[in-house]
Amino acid sequence: MGDENSLRVTCNEEKKSRRHSVIGLFPELSILRKRKRKIEDDCVSLQSFESGTSQQKKSRRKSLLRVSSLANLLSPKANRKQDTLKRTLSFKVPLAPHVSNKCHAPSSISPYKAPPPSPGRCRLSRTWSDMMNGDSSTLTRLSNNDIKLQEAIYELYQGELDLIEDLNVVKNTYQDSMRKLQLMTEGELQQIFGPLDDLIPIHEELVNRLKGQRLPDGTTGEIGQQLVDWVPNLRVYVPFCANQVFGKVLLDEKKEEPAIDDFLQRCQDSPFSRKLDLWGLLDGARSRFMKYPLLLKSILKYSSGWLDTELLGEAVRLAESVVADADRRTGEAKCIYFRSRITYLYEDQRHSAIETASTLLCNGTLKNNKGSKLQLFLFDTIVVLTRLVTQGGQQRFQVYRDPIPVCELLLEDLKDGEVKMGSFRTAFSSSQTSKNIFRVSHMDSNKAQSHTLMCNDEHDKRQWLHCFKIAINAVPKTLTDNVSLKSESSEGE
């Protein structure tokens, strides 16, 4: 046993010696051995990393499985369509702005701006000579007087066509549209538009009559008898003009409603209206009606035939009678309306002549000698000066000083520069401000104060003086003996 142990010790020593000898001969083996250990350490770290990543992959797979299990509830075809739709929309449609939970619109969106108005459609002024440019032979054989006659007849004809166009716009675009949109009641439409449906056929009839008198060479023959038969149809304008007094008031009140104001503004901005508002088109028909005596007189002026001249004169007298009747009815309607709008600051300003007045001859804005604007109403029985005030949201006319009855009126026509007008500050200026003035006062200076009034221009002054003379001349003769009328600048008229 001892021999075997000794042999084992010697063998181990030999092995150690051999190992040391090999290492001594190849020292790199020790390095390799050390590196091998490092590699082993690295292998351990890689294995741990791989194990970690594998765990993450497993967790991801589990989450994906959960998501896929929820996604399987939807059809795969629908998902594909949604994906393709999202791809296409992401390239073509910009992102929608973020809208908050509040009701108001986001500040990033600019407010709506109405488009600029379209350019208005202008009418071409065309004369009879312009229409006959293609036929110079007719123009050469006519005299200057005959050409003027044809021009006057063609002016009447072309004016009728323009008026028919405007009335159709008022009827179709305004009246019918308001009825369909229910912007107004039927009674309100009737008060604003009046007997509009009766006007268009009348003017179409005159157009057909004038066309029937037109000869093949472009000239129009005798039209006296045609006008005598047609003019009585104009009496439909009598209620139309009287109705405008109340229609204008109602239209102004209705414009305060946003829906109606927006509708009227859109129509006015459109080309078909020629930049005219509704009242401009309606009042255009009234002004055309008032011009018929002048239009017929211009035709009569150049008429040469004896029989046609007599018939044209009769047509002019008929037209003047219809216009005078319309003026009277309009004055009565104005009288009713403005009497209801007059208010009194003091009870002693009330006068019985205001309540008995039946016609308003003239009314308008004038300035007194202090530069203040006054509203003057000349009734057939009394003169009332008022100030414009607002009561209860409506315009009223508050009586200024005491009214002056027409039978006790003193009217003076003053020359320019005769009286200094204006406030105390401008009283010492060298500029001449007293133009187009007249004075109204009571014959008894103790009863009422005199008023020196200034008109807008010379034409306005003539109109006022003319209306005052009509009122004074209409007073019964028993009362006119006390009326004194002084006129200095109008003596030669």
Salt bridges, closest charged atoms under 4 A:
GLU160 OE1 - HIS203 ND1 2.72
GLU160 OE2 - ARG288 NH2 2.87
ASP162 OD1 - ARG123 NE 3.89
GLU165 OE2 - ARG121 NH2 2.97
GLU165 OE1 - ARG123 NH2 3.36
ASP166 OD1 - ARG123 NH2 2.59
ASP166 OD1 - ARG274 NH2 2.83
ASP176 OD2 - LYS171 NZ 3.63
ASP176 OD1 - ARG179 NH1 3.24
GLU186 OE1 - ARG179 NE 3.06
GLU188 OE2 - LYS254 NZ 3.04
GLU205 OE2 - ARG209 NH2 3.18
ASP217 OD2 - ARG141 NH2 2.27
ASP252 OD2 - LYS248 NZ 2.83
GLU257 OE2 - LYS254 NZ 3.11
ASP262 OD2 - ARG266 NE 2.80
ASP283 OD1 - ARG286 NE 2.79
GLU314 OE1 - ARG317 NH2 2.93
GLU320 OE2 - LYS297 NZ 3.05
ASP325 OD2 - ARG235 NH1 3.23
ASP325 OD1 - ARG328 NH2 2.65
GLU332 OE2 - ARG328 NH1 3.02
GLU347 OE1 - ARG350 NE 2.90
GLU408 OE1 - HIS442 NE2 2.35
GLU412 OE2 - ARG439 NH1 3.62
ASP413 OD1 - LYS461 NZ 2.70
GLU458 OE2 - ARG462 NH1 3.41
